[in-house]
Amino acid sequence: MSSSSTSNGRPMESRTGRLKQRYNTSGERLVAGVVPLTKDKRYVLLIQSDRRKGWVLPKGGWENDEDCQSAAQREAWEEAGIIVQIEYDLGEIIESRPPKAPSKTKKREKALYRFYEGTVISEENEWPEKSKRDRCWMTFADASEALKERPELLEALQRSTMKRTP
């Protein structure tokens, strides 16, 4: 499947840059993400962060030409190579990490996340960010440990209906 795969009959293309990025009235970057689960809800798929060490949930900027749910599905495809069927809206989560020291060229923006729970219906061998991301199915306990340094992602996992025992 290529980066122009379809989901619900619509093309799903890989995007780059932040020209179409949405922000709220407080200046927070709006980010859409997904908690991708197996059908039996026993495992969640995490991906390797491309900016720092560790594991994360698929997520990224919600752009002004798409709805939030579509943005979450697009990010799941771009970052993890999965097609997900959205099951639940897990709501908004305000980023709680302290801002990084701003660089001379770029200020770190705070983010407001909206996560969805989704069932993985297809896991592809090729995807847009394959060269920079590994992916791994984890139990709730393993994923909780992997996400402990990212409170907003851990909160999304905890809000999901994932089974807490193996």
N, C-alpha and C positions, 0 to 999 in steps of 0.2 A: 504494500500500500504506500502511496506517495504522499507528499505533503498536501496534495490536493484531494485527499480522501473525502468521502462524504459521510455525514452523520445526519440522519433525518432528512436525507435528500439534498442537503445544502453542502456546498464545498467547504472543506475545512482546510484553510491555508495557514502556513507558518508566517508569522509576522515578526518584524524587528523594529526597534526604535520606540520612541514615546511620543511621536507627533500627534497621535490620536488619543493619548492617555486622558482618562477622566480624573478630576479632582473634585472634592466637595467644597462647600463654602468656607470650611476651616483650613483649606489648603492641603488636606490629607489626600494622598494618592489612593485611588480606589482599586483594590486588588480582589480578583475572583479566584477561588480555589476549590479543589475537590478532595474529599476523603474517599479514595477509590477502594471498594470492597469486593471480595469474592461473593458469589450468589449466596453462599451459606453464612456470610458475614463473619467468618473465622479469621480472615487475613486481610490486611490493608497493604497497598502497594506504596512504598516510599521510594523516592529517587535521590540520587546523590546531588547535593547542592553544587551549582556551578561556580559559586563565588567564595564559598568557605567550606571547610571540611564538615562532614556530617550528612545526615539524611533529612529530607524535607517532604512535604506534601506538594503535589503539582499545584502551582499557583502563578499568577502574573497579572499584569495590568489589564483592567477592564477598559476597553476602548469605546470611543463615542459613537461608533457605527454598529454596535452590537449590544444585546442585552446581557445582563450579568451571568445568567445561566449559560448562555452560548460562549461567553468568555471563559468560564470555568471548563467547559468541554473542550474548547480550543487549546487551552493551556495543558489539559490532560494529554491531548494528542501531541502537541509540540514537545513537551518535556518528558513524557513517559511512554509515548507510543501506544496509548490505549484509547479505545472508544468507550465512553461511559454513558449509561442511562441514569439520569438524575432521578433520585428517589425522594430526597428531602432537602429543604432549605434549612441549613444549620444556623442561619442568622449572621449578624455582624459581630466582629471581634476587633477591638481597638488594639493596635500594636502597643505592646508594653515594654519592648526592649529599649534601653536607653539609646539615644541617637549616637551614632559614631561621630568621632571628631570630624568636622567637615574638612574636605580637601580644599586646596586653593581654587580648584576649578569647579567643584561640584558640592552642593549642600545636600545632606542626607534628608530626604523627605520622610515624614511619618506616614504610615499606611493605615487604612481602614479596610479590613478583610471581610469578605462575605464568602462563606464556605457552603458547599453543597455535599451531601452524601450521594455517592453514585455507585452503581453496580457495574463492574467491568464486563462488557459484553464481547470485547475483542482486544487481544494483546498482540501487537504487530512486531515483526522482526526488524523493520526499518522505520525510523521516524526522524523528524527534523533535528532533534538535539541528541541523537544516539551517540555521536562521537564524544560528547562531553558529559554524559550522564549514565550511570548504572542505575538499575532498578532492583528492588528486593521486596518480596512478599514477607510480611512480618505478622506475628501474633500481636494482640493488644499490649501485652506486657513488654515485648521487645520494642514495639513502636513507641510506647510511652517513654521508655528509657532513651531511645534514639532522639526523641523530640524534646527532652527535658530542658535543653538550653533555648528552646523556641516556644515560649509560653502561649503565643497566639495559635501555633500549630497544634500544640498539645491540647489546648481548649477545644479546637475543632474536632480532634479525635475523640475527646471525652464526650462531646455533644452527640456523636454518631451513635447508631444502634449496633455497632460492632460488638460481637460476643467477647466478653471480658475473660473467658477461660478458654484454653486450647481445645 
